[in-house]
Amino acid sequence: MNFQLDIIEDKIEFFEGENLQTLEKQINNQIEINKSILLSVHSVSHQTVIQENGRPYYTAVVHFKVKK
């Protein structure tokens, strides 16, 4: 029986929230989780849209990469 471990080298995650504090908290929580599998933040992209009710809606994409 072969037992093989593969290392995750890249991981892209999407986040969304009604306010920036919620979005930031989600991203920070995921950063801590990904540190345990040796991934660090490579890049962050974010966007704000105004909903039909006039309230902003925030989204972010975070690209995690293995530390080398």
Rosetta blueprint (number, residue, H / E / L):
1 M L
2 N L
3 F L
4 Q L
5 L L
6 D L
7 I L
8 I L
9 E L
10 D E
11 K E
12 I E
13 E E
14 F E
15 F E
16 E E
17 G E
18 E L
19 N L
20 L H
21 Q H
22 T H
23 L H
24 E H
25 K H
26 Q H
27 I H
28 N H
29 N H
30 Q H
31 I H
32 E H
33 I H
34 N H
35 K H
36 S L
37 I L
38 L L
39 L E
40 S E
41 V E
42 H E
43 S E
44 V E
45 S E
46 H E
47 Q E
48 T E
49 V E
50 I E
51 Q L
52 E L
53 N L
54 G L
55 R L
56 P E
57 Y E
58 Y E
59 T E
60 A E
61 V E
62 V E
63 H E
64 F E
65 K E
66 V E
67 K L
68 K L
